[in-house]
Amino acid sequence: MVGRIAVIGSNMVDLVTYVTRMPDRGETIEAPSFEMGHGGKGANQAVAAAKLGAEVLMVTKVGDDMFGDGTVANLQRFGIDTRHVEKVAGRSSGVAPIMVEPSGENSILIVKGANADLSPDDVEQAGDDLRGCDLILLQLEVPVETVYAALDFGRRHGIATLLNPAPALSTLDVARIASATFLVPNESELRILSSMPVDSLEEVEAAARSLMARGIGTVIVTLGSRGALLVEAGGSTPIPPVAVTPVDTTGAGDAFIGSFARYYVAERDVVAALHRAVRYAADSITRRGTQKAYATEAEFAVSHAPGS
């Protein structure tokens, strides 16, 4: 049994420009190519889990513009349950202009649009379906009060929760996220949350433990090309990276979380799920785009079979 995952979070339309270099302030330069696709941290994580075979429920809001219907259809194309995806009258959908450099590194702006209307009431209205889930995934591209409400819902009903504190929010109340089963920041998010340096693995672990001292149970820090670090009360476990040639790093963190969620709910083995998540995220950056770069379960099995 793969398990059922709920994602309470954002959706975006990605407007991706591939650049030869970033323009200076006030400068206009020509870019070689442009692509448009579906993204948003919540939707990305949902799609990654669904493409790997998980049953996924999405709770989100879309605008009543040209992107709204397309976003719903895209989620449904991957078999995601959209009964709690609501269209907001008079609102634009969320959009994310992205610029990708030749190295694969990216710079992103987000416009929340209808994502800003996702409320604590929406969590309660989805309650009957949420109670049937094994894990709830959360991010910070929707109102923080909604995130707090979802974490509280998970605590009250005994449902595991994972919070990806991205984009980083310096005002995030650590006491109100302490019930999260997993907190999964990257290095910069960990630095902002902890107000501590994160330049070495020792500093990363110390920063993670400072959050655990404030009530957080388990911290998983994504380290990009250095893999990941699992920090628990009983110790820490480094998860080694997988070496690949990056093409586009957009959405790699979401690939990591969506795949971790899928493998965790299936086997309840955190370390094994993290090893697979590191491989899946590395695989995703070998192709352009976000959701379209994510491998299906069959593709992932083939690409990481012995001798491949």
C-alpha positions in Angstrom: 0.0 0.0 0.0 1.5 3.4 -1.1 -0.6 5.5 1.3 -2.7 8.7 1.1 -1.1 12.2 1.2 -2.8 15.5 1.6 -1.2 18.7 0.4 -2.6 22.0 1.9 -0.8 24.6 -0.1 -0.1 26.6 -3.2 -0.3 26.3 -6.9 1.4 28.6 -9.4 1.9 29.0 -13.1 5.6 29.0 -13.8 6.8 31.6 -16.3 10.3 30.4 -17.0 12.9 32.4 -18.9 16.3 30.7 -19.7 19.0 33.4 -19.7 22.6 33.6 -20.7 23.2 35.9 -17.7 21.1 37.9 -15.3 20.4 41.5 -16.4 21.8 44.4 -14.5 19.4 46.9 -13.0 17.8 48.9 -15.8 19.3 46.7 -18.5 17.4 44.9 -21.2 19.0 41.8 -22.7 17.8 39.1 -25.0 17.1 35.6 -23.6 17.3 32.5 -25.7 14.1 30.7 -24.7 10.9 30.8 -22.6 8.6 28.1 -21.3 5.4 28.1 -19.3 4.4 25.3 -17.0 2.5 24.4 -13.8 4.3 24.9 -10.4 3.9 26.2 -6.9 5.5 24.4 -4.0 2.3 22.7 -2.9 1.3 21.6 -6.4 4.8 20.5 -7.1 5.0 18.3 -4.0 1.6 16.9 -4.8 2.6 16.0 -8.4 5.9 14.4 -7.4 4.1 12.2 -4.9 1.3 11.3 -7.4 3.7 10.5 -10.2 5.4 8.1 -7.9 2.1 6.3 -7.2 0.8 7.9 -4.1 -2.9 8.8 -3.6 -2.9 12.6 -3.2 -5.6 15.1 -2.0 -5.0 18.8 -2.8 -6.5 21.7 -0.8 -5.8 25.0 -2.6 -7.4 28.0 -4.3 -7.1 29.1 -8.0 -8.1 32.4 -9.7 -10.9 32.8 -12.2 -8.5 33.8 -14.9 -7.1 31.9 -17.8 -4.8 29.9 -15.6 -7.3 28.6 -13.1 -9.1 25.9 -15.1 -5.7 24.8 -16.5 -4.3 24.3 -13.0 -7.2 22.1 -12.0 -7.0 20.1 -15.2 -3.3 19.7 -14.7 -3.7 18.3 -11.2 -6.4 15.9 -12.4 -4.1 14.7 -15.2 -1.9 13.2 -12.5 -4.8 11.6 -10.7 -4.8 14.2 -7.8 -8.1 14.5 -5.9 -9.2 18.1 -6.6 -12.6 18.2 -4.7 -11.1 20.8 -2.4 -9.6 23.0 -5.1 -11.8 26.1 -5.2 -11.9 29.0 -7.7 -11.9 32.5 -6.2 -14.0 35.1 -8.1 -12.1 38.3 -9.0 -8.7 36.9 -8.2 -5.8 36.1 -10.4 -4.1 32.7 -10.1 -0.7 32.5 -8.5 2.2 33.1 -10.9 6.0 32.6 -10.5 8.3 34.4 -13.0 11.5 32.3 -13.0 14.9 33.1 -14.5 17.3 30.1 -15.0 21.0 30.7 -15.6 23.3 28.4 -17.7 24.5 26.7 -14.5 21.0 25.6 -13.8 20.7 28.0 -10.8 17.4 30.0 -10.7 15.9 33.2 -9.3 12.2 33.2 -8.6 9.5 35.8 -7.8 6.1 34.6 -6.6 2.7 36.4 -6.8 0.3 34.5 -4.5 -2.9 35.6 -6.2 -5.8 33.2 -5.1 -3.3 31.3 -2.9 -3.6 34.2 -0.4 -7.3 33.3 0.1 -6.7 29.8 1.4 -8.0 30.0 5.0 -8.2 28.0 8.2 -11.9 27.5 7.4 -10.9 25.7 4.2 -8.9 23.2 6.4 -11.9 22.4 8.5 -14.2 22.1 5.5 -11.8 19.5 4.1 -11.7 17.8 7.5 -13.6 14.6 6.6 -11.2 13.8 3.7 -8.1 15.0 5.6 -8.8 12.5 8.4 -8.4 9.7 5.9 -4.8 10.8 5.1 -1.5 9.4 6.4 0.5 12.6 6.0 -0.2 16.3 5.5 2.3 18.4 3.6 2.5 22.2 4.2 4.6 25.1 2.9 4.5 28.9 3.3 3.1 30.2 0.0 -0.3 30.4 1.6 -1.4 32.4 4.7 0.6 31.4 7.8 -2.5 31.2 9.9 -3.8 28.5 7.6 -0.5 26.6 8.1 -0.9 26.9 11.9 -4.5 25.6 11.6 -3.5 22.6 9.5 -0.7 21.7 11.9 -3.2 21.9 14.8 -5.7 19.8 12.8 -3.0 17.1 12.3 -2.2 17.2 16.0 -5.8 16.9 17.1 -6.5 14.0 14.8 -3.3 12.1 15.1 -2.2 12.7 11.5 1.5 13.1 10.7 2.5 16.5 9.3 5.5 17.9 7.3 6.2 21.6 7.1 8.5 22.9 4.4 9.1 26.5 5.8 9.5 28.0 2.3 9.7 30.8 1.3 11.5 31.6 4.5 9.5 33.7 7.0 11.5 35.3 9.8 8.2 35.9 11.8 7.2 32.2 11.8 6.2 31.3 15.3 8.3 28.2 16.2 6.0 27.4 19.1 3.0 27.2 16.8 4.8 24.8 14.4 6.3 22.6 17.1 3.6 19.9 16.5 4.9 19.2 13.0 6.2 15.6 12.7 8.9 16.8 10.3 10.3 20.2 9.7 12.2 20.3 6.3 14.1 23.6 5.7 17.0 24.2 3.3 20.1 25.9 4.7 19.0 29.5 4.2 15.6 28.7 5.7 17.2 27.1 8.7 19.5 30.1 9.2 16.5 32.5 9.2 14.5 30.3 11.6 17.3 29.6 14.0 19.3 32.9 13.7 22.4 30.7 13.6 25.2 30.1 11.1 24.9 27.1 8.8 28.2 27.0 6.9 29.3 23.6 8.0 27.5 20.3 8.8 28.3 20.9 12.5 26.7 24.3 12.3 23.7 22.9 10.4 23.1 20.3 13.1 23.5 22.8 15.9 21.0 25.2 14.3 18.5 22.3 13.8 19.0 21.3 17.5 18.3 24.8 18.6 14.8 24.5 17.0 14.3 21.1 18.6 15.1 22.6 21.9 12.1 24.9 21.2 9.7 21.9 20.6 10.4 20.7 17.1 10.6 16.9 17.0 12.5 16.0 13.8 14.4 18.3 11.4 15.5 17.3 7.9 17.8 19.8 6.3 18.1 19.8 2.5 21.7 20.6 1.5 21.5 20.8 -2.3 24.6 19.2 -3.8 25.6 18.0 -0.3 22.6 15.8 0.1 20.6 16.1 3.3 20.9 15.8 7.1 18.4 14.1 9.4 18.5 15.4 12.9 16.6 13.5 15.6 16.7 13.4 19.4 18.9 10.4 19.3 21.4 11.6 16.8 22.0 12.8 13.2 22.2 10.9 9.9 23.8 12.4 6.8 22.2 11.4 3.6 24.9 11.5 0.8 24.3 13.3 -2.5 23.9 11.8 -5.9 26.2 13.4 -8.5 24.5 14.6 -11.6 25.1 17.4 -14.2 22.4 20.0 -13.4 20.3 21.4 -16.2 17.6 23.2 -14.1 17.4 23.2 -10.3 13.9 24.7 -10.2 11.6 22.5 -8.1 14.3 20.2 -6.8 13.3 20.8 -3.2 9.7 20.0 -3.9 10.7 16.8 -5.7 12.6 15.9 -2.6 9.7 16.5 -0.3 7.0 14.9 -2.5 9.1 11.8 -3.0 10.1 11.6 0.7 6.4 11.8 1.6 5.5 9.0 -0.9 8.1 6.6 0.4 7.6 7.5 4.0 3.9 6.8 4.1 4.4 3.5 2.3 7.2 2.1 4.5 7.5 4.4 7.6 11.3 4.2 7.3 12.6 7.7 7.4 16.2 7.0 6.5 15.3 4.8 3.5 12.8 7.4 2.3 15.4 10.1 2.5 17.9 8.2 0.4 15.3 7.7 -2.3 14.3 11.4 -2.0 17.9 12.6 -2.6 18.1 10.4 -5.7 14.7 11.6 -7.0 15.6 15.2 -6.5 18.9 14.8 -8.2 17.2 13.1 -11.1 14.7 16.0 -11.4 17.5 18.6 -12.1 18.8 16.7 -15.1 15.8 18.0 -17.1 14.2 21.4 -17.6 11.1 22.6 -15.8 9.4 21.6 -12.5 6.6 19.1 -12.6 7.4 17.9 -16.1 10.9 17.1 -14.9 9.7 14.7 -12.2 10.0 11.0 -13.1 7.1 8.6 -12.8 7.6 5.6 -10.6 8.5 3.4 -13.6 10.9 6.0 -15.0 12.6 6.4 -11.6 12.9 2.7 -11.1 14.6 2.3 -14.5 16.9 5.3 -14.1 18.2 4.1 -10.7 18.3 0.4 -11.4 21.7 -1.3 -10.8 24.1 -0.7 -13.6 22.0 2.2 -15.1 
